[in-house]
Amino acid sequence: MEKLKLGIVGCGGIALAKHLPALIQIEEIEIIAFCDVIKERAIEAKDEFGSIGAKIFTDYKQFLLEDLDVVHVCTPNISHAEISIAAMEANCHVMCEKPMAKAYEEGKAMVEVAKRTGKKLTIGYQNRFRTDAKYLHDICQENALGDIYFAKAHAIRRRAVPTWGVFLDEEAQGGGPLIDIGTHALDLTLWMMDNYKPKYVTGNAYHQLSATKNAANAWGAWDPDKFTVEDSAFGFITMENGATIFLESSWALNSLDIKEAKTTLCGSKGGADMNEGLIVNGEDHGLLYDKTIELETGGVDFYDGAGNSPAILEARSWIDAILNDVEPVVRPEEALVVTQILEAIYQSSEKKEPVFLN
């Protein structure tokens, strides 16, 4: 069988830590092209992960002249839509890192191009492939929790501000923790609820700690002059069916209640919390119960289960969707709603009023 020819644009941290280590474990592909505006990064990625004869590029337009089947876009948010659209126009299926785009209209254009060209498009929400997330989604699909009418999407760090690259640059990224990690929590929550019809949004973004000099931080002190995005943001989302979601996100917050890429669900039959593990709760024969779900299946000698990591499962599922011509697990229409809501939270914070959607 002829292998799919894959290329990657953006050879920074997310490509080196997530995409490429997962992709090289999939036999049906060969990684033949690496593109980055910093040539040395493309060379480094090619040397470690490239197939024989793989090429490097600093211009994605030249990169797309190669005979590629699949493109992974791992660039700053500002160029997600531009490169993804160009890749689909060049007859390539596209995996774009989260968030889908910096702005809703850009994401909408991506969906429209995918439909017009017939190319597959997915977004890198790998947390859907975690064991706890897959289990919780299964029971939600079985209606075990009933009508989920209230949920919380958690993306809280106490002090973990990414100080490298363009993470602190509002122009390049479109925002801070809300668009960076809040996007994962919101995606998980909407996916569990199977509800993609927001009605209106209220929200606030804060710059309370970003001006702190020599601050304690997991990745070293940040430069306050370059910290142009929010340090925390919070949103309240009302859906068309009356359901409500509270979204919390922070890179820096004076809180000990640390939760990232997790959700809390409250339904008419039961609830679930991604706390230290996964706990399902409810009522049975007049008694309240809570049940901790055992997610570990036990080890096997000389095998640590690394092949079941969310990144590898995501890559495997994505390539299978292409080979078998089925929809990817993360549909672009779903990711578009996430982007729409995040944008509305920023707009609500700026306007100091609710933002109505659809």
N, C-alpha and C positions, 0 to 999 in steps of 0.2 A: 504494500500500500504506500502511495506517495505521501510524504509528510507535509503537514501544513507549514508554510513559511511564515515566520513570525518576526516582527520588528518592534522595538520599544523606543518611545520618544520620552526623554527625561530619564537620566541614569543616576539620579540622586538617591537619597535615603530609602524612600518607599520602594523604588525599583530593586535596589540591592538587598533590602531586608525582607521584602515580601514577594514581589512578582517573580523575579528571576530565580531565586532558590526553589520556588514551587514549580515554575515552568520547566526547568531542566529535568524534573522527575517524570515528565509526561512524554512517552515514547513517540506519540503521533505528531510531534512538532519538532522543528529545528529553528533556532533563533539565529537569523542571518543578518540582521541590521540593527545598529545601535546609534541613536541620535541624541546629542546633548549640545547646548550652546557652549559648554565648557568641554573642549575636545578631550582633555585628560580623563574626564569622567566616563566618556564613551569608550575610550581605550581600556580603562580599568574594567568596565562591565564586559566588554567583548572578550578580554583576555581570560576572565573567570567563567563566563557563561556562554560565550559564543560558539557556534558550530564552526567546522573547518571552512575557512574562506569567508567568514563573516566580515561585514564592512562597517565602517564608522562614518558618521555624518555630523555636521554642526547645523545644517539647515534642513528642517523637516520637509520642505518642498522637494529637495533633492532626494531625501530619504524615501519619499513616496513614489519616486520613479522606479524603485526596485520592484521586483515581481513578488509582492507580499500578499498573503491571504488574511493575516490577522495583525492588528496593531494594538499595542497597549500604550495608553497615554498617561504619563506620570509626571506631568509638568505642573507649574503653579496654576492655580485656579483660573487666572485671567486668560489662559490660552487653551483651556479644556475644550471649549466649544469649537474654536477655530480649527484646531488640529483634528479633533474627532470628525468634524464635518468634512474636512479635506480628505481624511483617510477613507471615509465611506464613499465619497465621490470618486476615490481612486480604486474602488471595488474591494475594499477591505472591511472585514468585521472588526468591531472596536470594543475593547475593554477600556473604559476611562476611570481613573481613580476618582474617589469621592472628593468633594461633592460634585454632582454632575456638571455644574457650571457656576460661574460667579453670580449670574443673574438668571431670573426665570425666563426671559425672552430668549436668551442664548440656549438654555436647555430645551425650550420648546422648538427652536430651530433644529436642534440635534435630533429630536424625536421625528420631526417632519422629514428630515433627510433620510433617516433610517427607514421610514415607511416608503419613501419614494424610490430609494435605491434597492430595497429588499435586503440590505445588509443588517446583520445582527449588531445590537448595541446593548451593552450592559455597564453597570457602574460598580465600583469596588467596595461593596458593603459586605466584607468578609465575615462580620460578626453573625450574619444569618447562618453561618456554617458551624458555629460553636455547638457543642453537644447540648448545652442547656437551652439555647435558642431553638434548635431543631425540635427538641422534645416539647417545649412550650408551644411552638407553632403547631405541632401535631395535635395537641390536646385542644388548642383554640379552634382548629379546623373541625374537630369532632364536637364542638360546642360544649365542651366540659365546663367552661366558665360562664356559659350563657351569653347574654348581651353585654359586651364590655362597654360601659358607659362612662368610666373614668379611668384615666391612666396617668402615670408619671414617666417621663423620659429623663434618665439621669446621665449627666456627663460632667461630674464634679471632680476636679483636682484641687488639692490644697495649695501646692506650689510646684507646678510642673509646666512652666512656660517654655515652649520650644524657641530657643534663641538663635538657631541657625537658619540659613537660607532666607526666604522671604516671608516666614510665618507672621512676623510682626508688621508687615507692610500691607496696609489696607487697600492700596491701589492694586497690588498683585494678587491678593487673596480674597478681597471682598469682605473680610471680617476676621475675627479671632476664634475663640473657643466655640462659639455658636456654630459657625460654618465648618470648623475643623473636627470637633468631637461631638458637638451637639447633633450633627447630622447623622452620626451612627445611632445615637440613642433614639432619635425621632424615627429613623428608618425601621429599627426593630419594633418600636411601638405601633406604628401604622401597619406594619406587616402582621403583627399579632392580631390587631383589631380587624384587619382586612377592611380598612376604612380609609378611602382616599378622596373624601369629599369635604374639604374644610369650608366653613362658612365665613368666619372672621377671626382675627388674631389681635391680641394686645400684647405688648412686650416692652421691655426695658433693657438697654445695654449700658454697662458701667465701665468707667475708667478710674476706679477708685484706688487701685494698687499699682497701676502701671507707671506712675510717676516716682515710685520708690527707688532710691539709689542703693546700690550694693545689697539688693534684696536676697534673702535666702531662696534658692530655687534649685530644683533637681538638676538642671543643666547649666548652672552658673548664673550669676547676676545678669539681668537684661539691661540694655541701654534705654533709659526712659525716653530719650529723644527720638529713638527709632520705633518705639512702641505705639504705633498709630491705630491699632485695632483695640477692641474692648478687652478687658480682662475677665469679664463675666457677663452673661446675658440670660434673661429669663422670659419665657413666653407662655401665654395662656391661649389655647386654641379651642374654638368651638366648632364642632363638625355640623354638617347639615342635618344629621339625625339627632342632634342634641348632645351627643357625647362630647366630653371635654378632656383635654390633655394639658398637663403642666410640664413644660420643658425647662430644665435647669442645666446650665453649662458654665464652666469656669476653668481657666488655667491657674488663676490665683484667687483664692477666697479664704477668709478666716473661718474655716469650718473643718470639723473632724468627720463629718458625714460624707466620706469619699466613695463615690460610685461612678464608674465610667462605662459607657456602652451597655447600660442596663435599663430595664423597664419594670414598672409595677403596674399590675392590671387589676381592675375591680369590675367584676361582672355580676349579672343577676343570679348566677348559680354558684360562683366561687371566685376566688382571686388568686394571684400569683405574685411572688416577689423574687427578683433576682438579687438576693442579698449575698451572704456568704454561702453560695450555692443557690439552689432553686427550691423555693418553698411554695407549695400549693395549699390553699386554705378554703374552708367552706363549712357547710352544715350538713349533718347526716343523721336522720332519725332523731331530730331534736337536740343533737349535740354538736358543738363546734369542734372542728379538727384543723390541724395543720400538719402537713406531711412534707418532710424533706426528701427530695428526689435524689437518690444515689446516682451520680453521674459517672463515676469511675467504674470501669468494667473489669479492673484487675490487670496486672501486668503479665508479660510473658518473658521468660529468660532471654536476654540478649536483644530484646526488642522493646523500645520505649514508646512506640505508638506515634512517632513523629509524622508518619505518613498520613495521619488523620488530623493534622493541624488544620485550622480554618483556612489558612492561605492555600494549602495544597488541595483541600476539598473544593475551594472556590475555583481554583485553576482547572481542576479536573472536570468539574461540572460545566464550566464555561466552554472548554474544548469539546466536551461531549455534546453540548448543545449545538455547536457548529457542525460536528461530524454527523449528528443524527437529525439535523434540521428541526430542532424543537426550540421553544422559547427558553431563554436563560432564566435562572432562578430570580435574579434581580432584573425586572422589566424596566425599560427606560421610562415608561409612563408613571411608574411608581416613584422612581427617583426624581422625576420632574415635580411631583407634588411635594416632596421633601424640600427641594430648592424653592418652590413657591412659598411655602410656609416660613422658611428661614428668612427669605427676603422680606416677607411681610412683618416679621418680628423686628427686623432692623428699621423698616419704614415706620412702624408704630412707635418705636423708641424715638425716632427723629421727629415725628409729627406730634407726638404726645396724644395720640388718639387711636382708636381701633382702626384696623385695615380690613375692609370687606373683600372677599375673593369670589371669583366665579359669578 
